[in-house]
Amino acid sequence: KALVGGKFQFPEGTELVSAVYAVAFAKKLLEPVEMEIQHCVNLTNEEQGKYLSFVSTAKTHRHDPNKFEFVEGGVFKPGKRYASIQRMHYCKNAVVEDTTPAEGNNSSGDDDSVKAKLRMNDKRCYTGQVYYERKGYNTWLMKFIVVRDIDAFVKYISTKYPKFEEDQTIRFTFLDPVDGYVELVLENRDQVIS
């Protein structure tokens, strides 16, 4: 089950780049199963994958069900927006991006340049959705909602605004992650909408 909100606590120096998935099994497993989680980072090379990690509540769910800790393992392939990991127990799982320098890094060299490239080019993908709601004769309310491009988030927005009519869906990345912006150009076409 995908969770799109909650009072989750992720490891310091990380940023959530997926939905949170609550995984439960009907009976005890004898061996791990492979689980895939969609994330919103468009990896272009293997080096960038080392800044993504799986986190889970496997060790903490009994005393603090919303506290996430790093999980060893996981596969993050370039060109794919799904990561996979072996799981065996009930817990919540997610993918995070490490926003601090790699452990043991001497702050000079290839690790910093790869990390800078990932952050500066901002490989996160977003979805923008235009919605309209009729407010009266020839009167409409328009909303433009942006979420990280993760199917669970897009589905959540559609269910949150069921009375709204969907119009355009726009998928994009920011060219500049610090000063990036979305510019909406709205034109009055003098159309009568019935």
KOLNUDO-434916 format. One line per field, with one value per residue (C-alpha): residue number from 1; chain; z, x, y. Coordinates in steps of 0.2 Angstrom, whole numbers, plus 5000, padded with zeros to 4 digits. Each point is the difference from the previous one (the first is absolute). Last residue first. Layout:
BEGIN
pos	c(NUM|...)
unit	c(A|...)
zz	c(Z|...)
xx	c(X|...)
yy	c(Y|...)
END
This chain:
BEGIN
pos	c(194|193|192|191|190|189|188|187|186|185|184|183|182|181|180|179|178|177|176|175|174|173|172|171|170|169|168|167|166|165|164|163|162|161|160|159|158|157|156|155|154|153|152|151|150|149|148|147|146|145|144|143|142|141|140|139|138|137|136|135|134|133|132|131|130|129|128|127|126|125|124|123|122|121|120|119|118|117|116|115|114|113|112|111|110|109|108|107|106|105|104|103|102|101|100|99|98|97|96|95|94|93|92|91|90|89|88|87|86|85|84|83|82|81|80|79|78|77|76|75|74|73|72|71|70|69|68|67|66|65|64|63|62|61|60|59|58|57|56|55|54|53|52|51|50|49|48|47|46|45|44|43|42|41|40|39|38|37|36|35|34|33|32|31|30|29|28|27|26|25|24|23|22|21|20|19|18|17|16|15|14|13|12|11|10|9|8|7|6|5|4|3|2|1)
unit	c(A|A|A|A|A|A|A|A|A|A|A|A|A|A|A|A|A|A|A|A|A|A|A|A|A|A|A|A|A|A|A|A|A|A|A|A|A|A|A|A|A|A|A|A|A|A|A|A|A|A|A|A|A|A|A|A|A|A|A|A|A|A|A|A|A|A|A|A|A|A|A|A|A|A|A|A|A|A|A|A|A|A|A|A|A|A|A|A|A|A|A|A|A|A|A|A|A|A|A|A|A|A|A|A|A|A|A|A|A|A|A|A|A|A|A|A|A|A|A|A|A|A|A|A|A|A|A|A|A|A|A|A|A|A|A|A|A|A|A|A|A|A|A|A|A|A|A|A|A|A|A|A|A|A|A|A|A|A|A|A|A|A|A|A|A|A|A|A|A|A|A|A|A|A|A|A|A|A|A|A|A|A|A|A|A|A|A|A|A|A|A|A|A|A)
zz	c(4890|4997|4991|4993|5001|4998|5016|5001|5015|5000|5015|5005|5010|5010|5003|5011|5010|4989|4984|4984|5010|4994|4991|4997|4995|5001|4992|5004|5014|5005|5018|5011|5005|5007|5013|4990|4985|5012|5008|4983|4995|5017|4999|4982|5005|4990|5015|5002|4991|5001|4989|5005|4989|5007|4986|4997|4984|5009|5018|5009|4988|5006|4989|5003|4992|5005|5002|5002|5007|4996|5011|4991|5007|4988|5015|5012|4990|4992|5018|5006|4986|5002|5019|4998|4987|5010|5015|5016|5008|4998|5014|5001|4984|5001|5006|4990|4999|4990|5007|4995|5010|5010|5014|5009|5001|4997|4986|4988|4985|4992|4983|4993|4987|4990|4988|4988|5012|5011|5019|5009|5018|5014|5018|5008|5007|5015|5000|5015|4997|5009|5016|5013|4990|4983|5004|4992|4985|4998|4983|4990|4983|4993|4986|4999|4994|4984|4994|4996|4990|4986|4994|5015|4998|5018|5004|5008|4997|5012|4995|5013|4998|5011|5015|5006|5011|5001|5014|4995|4993|4996|5004|4991|5004|4985|5003|4984|4992|5000|5018|5005|5011|5011|5016|4998|4997|5012|4994|5006|4986|4982|4983|5006|4987|5005)
xx	c(4896|5016|4999|5017|5007|5018|5007|5017|5009|5019|5006|5018|5008|5015|5018|5011|5009|4996|5005|4994|4985|4993|4984|4984|4984|4982|4987|4982|4992|4983|4998|4986|5012|5013|5009|4998|5009|5014|5002|5002|5014|5009|4999|5006|5016|5005|5002|4985|4994|4982|4993|4982|4987|4983|4987|4986|4991|4984|5005|5015|5005|5017|5015|5016|5017|5013|5019|5011|5017|5017|5015|5016|5005|5015|5009|4996|5005|5015|5006|4998|5011|5013|5000|5003|5013|5013|5000|4990|5011|4985|5000|4981|4992|4997|4982|4984|4997|4985|4986|4990|4986|4994|4987|5002|4994|5014|5009|5007|5012|5003|4996|5001|4988|5003|5011|5013|5014|4996|4998|5001|4998|5011|5002|4985|5001|4988|4982|4991|4981|4995|5010|5000|4995|5004|5019|5010|4990|4995|5008|5013|5006|5014|5005|5016|5009|4989|5008|5016|4990|4996|4985|4988|4984|4994|4982|4999|4989|5003|5003|4999|5009|4995|5010|4999|4989|4987|4988|4982|4989|5014|5000|5009|4996|5008|5006|4999|5017|5014|5000|5015|5015|5012|4992|4992|4982|4986|4982|4986|4988|4996|5000|4999|5000|4993)
yy	c(5124|5009|5016|5004|5017|4993|5008|4994|4993|4999|4990|5002|4986|5004|4995|5011|4986|4985|5008|4991|4994|4983|4998|4990|5010|4993|5011|5000|4991|5004|5004|4991|4986|5012|4989|4984|5008|5007|4983|4991|5013|4997|4981|5000|5010|5016|5011|5011|5016|5006|5013|5005|5008|5006|5002|5013|4999|4997|4995|4993|4986|4992|5000|4990|5002|4987|5002|4985|5001|4991|5001|5000|5017|5005|5008|4987|4985|5009|5006|4982|4994|5013|4998|4981|5002|5010|5011|5000|4986|4988|4987|5001|5007|5019|5005|5000|4982|4997|4989|4985|4993|4985|4998|4983|4982|4988|4991|5013|4999|5017|5008|5018|5006|5016|4991|5009|4996|4985|5002|4983|4998|4994|5005|5009|5018|5004|5007|5006|4999|4984|5005|4986|4985|5008|5004|4986|4997|5018|5002|5010|4996|5010|5012|5009|4985|5000|5016|4990|4987|5013|5011|4998|5008|5002|4999|4983|4985|4986|4981|4986|4984|4986|4993|4982|4989|5014|5001|5001|5014|5011|5019|5014|5018|5010|5018|5010|5004|5013|5004|5011|4995|5009|4993|4983|5001|5003|4998|5010|4994|5003|4992|4982|4986|4983)
END
